[in-house]
């Protein structure tokens, strides 16, 4: 599974352009005066300026080479302070066989670098923004956890390891290191003080489906073919 495109809302577009483009060195492209496109490996992250939804924030994870976690950590710490949980600025997820670190961007998005050690994506060049491989996860907060997860399953997006859908917990929907995280509302995102709440987003998966979340936490799914 590949997240080809992820569209998020922000009221801090100029700050995000400076952070991702000028500071971190991503090849950002302005689309008109209200959108910013950031290529991240095989994905595109697009921020759209809006004042309609307060101050939106999201949880977004980015896959990095599985052998370069410490290099990525050293690199990102030049530009931003890492988030800390239980006195630690990184975590190893045994069930995922992955190392992660977290930081906040200027819009308050909870950004994660994740090195999944079950993927064969080693890289040996010096770490820069170009080493980021693609969007790995996007949080989908909703009051309708089971219904949302079941709708994704009907469209061929499975629960990780074919696990049972759980109403009050995170449900990782996807495969091969790319997941839509269906999350209950008012759950604290780890490595932050922010709680899960829905803000509008659109995500295109595998050039097959566009999944949209509205600010009431409900999703709609269209095939890309139907949309075009």
Backbone torsions as a table, in degrees:
resi	resn	phi	psi	omega
1	UNK	NA	142.3	179.2
2	UNK	-132.2	131.7	167.4
3	UNK	-85.0	104.7	-177.3
4	UNK	-76.9	-37.9	-176.2
5	UNK	-150.1	137.4	177.4
6	UNK	-131.3	121.8	-179.0
7	UNK	-111.2	124.4	-177.7
8	UNK	-124.9	157.5	177.7
9	UNK	-96.2	151.9	175.7
10	UNK	-156.5	155.2	168.6
11	UNK	-109.4	9.4	-175.1
12	UNK	-124.9	49.2	-173.1
13	UNK	-62.3	-43.4	-176.8
14	UNK	-63.8	-41.5	178.4
15	UNK	-64.8	-37.1	178.4
16	UNK	-68.1	-37.7	177.6
17	UNK	-62.1	-43.9	179.0
18	UNK	-65.4	-40.4	-176.4
19	UNK	-69.0	-55.4	-175.2
20	UNK	-75.8	-37.9	-176.2
21	UNK	-85.2	-59.2	-173.4
22	UNK	-78.4	-38.0	-176.3
23	UNK	-84.8	-55.0	-175.9
24	UNK	-84.1	-22.7	175.1
25	UNK	90.8	18.6	172.3
26	UNK	-71.5	150.9	-178.5
27	UNK	-82.8	73.4	-176.0
28	UNK	-73.1	150.7	177.6
29	UNK	-135.1	127.1	176.4
30	UNK	-80.6	135.3	176.5
31	UNK	-113.2	102.1	-171.6
32	UNK	65.2	-150.0	178.9
33	UNK	-110.1	10.3	-176.3
34	UNK	-129.2	4.1	179.8
35	UNK	-136.6	146.6	177.0
36	UNK	-129.9	124.1	179.5
37	UNK	-106.1	127.9	-178.9
38	UNK	-119.4	110.3	174.8
39	UNK	-70.8	129.0	176.8
40	UNK	-129.6	93.5	-177.9
41	UNK	57.2	-123.0	-178.0
42	UNK	-85.7	6.0	-177.5
43	UNK	-117.4	163.0	170.1
44	UNK	-123.0	127.5	174.3
45	UNK	-105.4	121.3	-176.2
46	UNK	-120.2	123.7	173.8
47	UNK	-102.4	135.7	178.8
48	UNK	-117.9	126.4	-179.9
49	UNK	-67.8	133.4	176.3
50	UNK	-159.2	151.2	172.5
51	UNK	-112.8	11.1	-169.7
52	UNK	-82.5	-17.9	-170.2
53	UNK	-125.6	33.3	-179.9
54	UNK	73.7	-121.2	-179.0
55	UNK	-128.3	82.8	-172.0
56	UNK	-63.5	146.0	171.6
57	UNK	-144.2	155.1	-174.1
58	UNK	-140.9	162.4	167.8
59	UNK	-104.1	121.6	-179.1
60	UNK	-130.6	128.8	174.2
61	UNK	-108.9	146.8	179.3
62	UNK	-121.8	126.5	174.8
63	UNK	-70.7	136.2	174.6
64	UNK	-126.0	163.3	-180.0
65	UNK	-55.6	135.9	-172.1
66	UNK	-66.1	-19.3	-179.1
67	UNK	-97.9	4.9	-173.8
68	UNK	-122.1	28.7	-178.5
69	UNK	-61.6	-49.1	-178.2
70	UNK	-66.5	-35.9	176.2
71	UNK	-64.2	-42.2	178.6
72	UNK	-64.9	-39.9	179.4
73	UNK	-63.0	-46.4	178.8
74	UNK	-61.7	-39.9	-178.9
75	UNK	-65.4	-51.3	-174.3
76	UNK	-69.3	-28.8	179.8
77	UNK	-68.4	-13.6	173.3
78	UNK	-68.1	-21.9	-168.8
79	UNK	-118.2	-21.4	-172.7
80	UNK	-153.7	150.2	175.2
81	UNK	-79.2	137.2	177.7
82	UNK	-78.2	148.6	174.2
83	UNK	-73.3	150.0	-175.9
84	UNK	-123.0	138.2	175.7
85	UNK	-134.5	125.7	-179.4
86	UNK	52.9	38.2	176.8
87	UNK	79.1	2.9	-177.1
88	UNK	-117.0	145.6	178.5
89	UNK	-107.1	17.8	172.1
90	UNK	-154.6	167.1	-179.9
91	UNK	-147.6	146.9	172.5
92	UNK	-110.5	122.0	177.7
93	UNK	-94.3	106.2	-177.1
94	UNK	-60.3	-43.6	-175.6
95	UNK	-67.8	-25.7	179.1
96	UNK	-99.6	-10.8	-173.6
97	UNK	51.8	57.4	-174.6
98	UNK	-146.6	144.8	170.7
99	UNK	-102.2	140.8	179.2
100	UNK	-136.3	151.8	167.7
101	UNK	-133.8	161.1	-173.2
102	UNK	-136.3	146.1	172.8
103	UNK	-150.5	161.0	177.3
104	UNK	-101.8	135.7	172.8
105	UNK	-88.2	177.1	-174.3
106	UNK	-64.2	-15.9	176.4
107	UNK	-92.4	1.0	-179.2
108	UNK	84.9	10.2	175.8
109	UNK	-69.1	138.2	179.5
110	UNK	-87.8	100.7	-175.6
111	UNK	-97.2	139.4	-177.0
112	UNK	-127.9	133.6	165.4
113	UNK	-100.3	126.6	-177.5
114	UNK	-128.3	126.8	176.9
115	UNK	-105.1	107.8	-176.7
116	UNK	-93.7	112.6	-171.4
117	UNK	-79.0	-3.4	175.0
118	UNK	-93.6	2.5	177.4
119	UNK	-103.9	142.7	179.0
120	UNK	-94.7	84.9	-176.7
121	UNK	-138.7	35.6	-178.6
122	UNK	-57.3	147.3	177.3
123	UNK	-141.1	145.5	-174.0
124	UNK	-125.6	-0.2	175.1
125	UNK	-79.6	166.6	177.9
126	UNK	-58.9	145.4	-175.5
127	UNK	-79.1	128.0	172.5
128	UNK	-141.8	-177.7	177.2
129	UNK	-57.0	-30.0	-178.6
130	UNK	-66.8	-15.5	179.3
131	UNK	-76.4	-17.0	179.7
132	UNK	-66.4	130.8	-167.3
133	UNK	-93.0	-24.3	-177.3
134	UNK	156.6	167.7	177.7
135	UNK	-72.9	127.3	-175.7
136	UNK	-98.1	-37.9	-175.8
137	UNK	-148.3	147.7	167.8
138	UNK	-136.0	131.1	178.1
139	UNK	-75.0	135.7	178.6
140	UNK	-119.6	82.4	-179.5
141	UNK	-74.6	135.4	-177.7
142	UNK	-157.9	149.6	172.7
143	UNK	-77.5	-12.3	-173.4
144	UNK	-114.2	62.5	-171.3
145	UNK	-61.3	-52.9	-175.2
146	UNK	-65.3	-45.9	179.9
147	UNK	-60.7	-41.6	-179.3
148	UNK	-65.7	-46.8	179.7
149	UNK	-63.4	-41.6	179.3
150	UNK	-64.5	-35.9	177.4
151	UNK	-65.5	-39.3	176.9
152	UNK	-65.3	-40.5	177.8
153	UNK	-60.7	-40.6	179.8
154	UNK	-63.0	-23.7	178.7
155	UNK	-98.5	17.0	172.7
156	UNK	85.3	14.5	178.1
157	UNK	-106.4	102.7	-169.9
158	UNK	-82.6	163.8	167.6
159	UNK	-72.3	142.1	-179.4
160	UNK	-52.9	132.0	179.3
161	UNK	57.1	23.3	-178.9
162	UNK	54.4	35.5	179.1
163	UNK	-71.4	168.2	176.9
164	UNK	-74.4	142.2	174.1
165	UNK	-72.2	131.6	-176.9
166	UNK	-120.4	129.0	-171.1
167	UNK	-66.7	-42.3	-170.8
168	UNK	-102.7	14.3	-178.5
169	UNK	-130.1	174.3	175.1
170	UNK	-72.4	137.3	175.1
171	UNK	-119.5	115.3	-179.2
172	UNK	-87.2	113.1	-175.0
173	UNK	-109.3	115.1	179.5
174	UNK	147.1	-157.9	-179.0
175	UNK	-166.4	167.8	175.0
176	UNK	56.3	38.7	174.6
177	UNK	80.4	14.2	178.0
178	UNK	-131.1	125.3	-171.5
179	UNK	-142.8	142.2	163.1
180	UNK	-93.9	121.6	-175.8
181	UNK	-96.9	102.0	177.1
182	UNK	-79.1	115.3	-170.1
183	UNK	-121.7	141.6	172.4
184	UNK	-68.1	155.0	179.6
185	UNK	-70.6	156.0	174.4
186	UNK	62.9	26.2	174.0
187	UNK	-99.2	132.2	-178.2
188	UNK	-70.5	130.0	171.8
189	UNK	-72.9	129.1	-177.7
190	UNK	-61.1	155.1	-177.1
191	UNK	60.7	30.5	175.0
192	UNK	-160.3	171.6	172.7
193	UNK	-103.0	10.4	-174.4
194	UNK	-91.9	140.7	178.3
195	UNK	-99.3	154.8	-179.4
196	UNK	-73.3	125.3	174.7
197	UNK	-147.5	151.2	-173.6
198	UNK	-82.9	132.0	166.9
199	UNK	-127.3	149.5	-175.6
200	UNK	-60.2	141.8	174.9
201	UNK	-155.6	160.4	171.8
202	UNK	-133.0	137.5	178.8
203	UNK	-133.9	130.2	176.5
204	UNK	-101.9	123.8	-176.5
205	UNK	-111.3	123.2	172.2
206	UNK	57.2	22.9	-175.1
207	UNK	56.5	24.3	179.8
208	UNK	-113.4	-47.4	-173.2
209	UNK	-127.5	143.3	166.0
210	UNK	-109.6	120.4	-178.5
211	UNK	-107.3	124.0	-179.2
212	UNK	-115.2	135.6	173.8
213	UNK	-111.4	131.6	176.6
214	UNK	-98.6	177.5	-174.4
215	UNK	-78.5	3.0	170.6
216	UNK	-100.1	2.6	177.2
217	UNK	81.4	22.0	177.2
218	UNK	-108.9	141.7	179.9
219	UNK	-104.7	155.3	167.7
220	UNK	-131.2	148.1	-177.5
221	UNK	-129.5	126.5	174.3
222	UNK	-124.6	147.9	172.4
223	UNK	-74.9	147.1	179.2
224	UNK	-62.6	-34.0	179.4
225	UNK	-62.6	-46.0	-180.0
226	UNK	-63.1	-38.8	-177.6
227	UNK	-67.0	-37.5	-178.7
228	UNK	-75.8	NA	NA
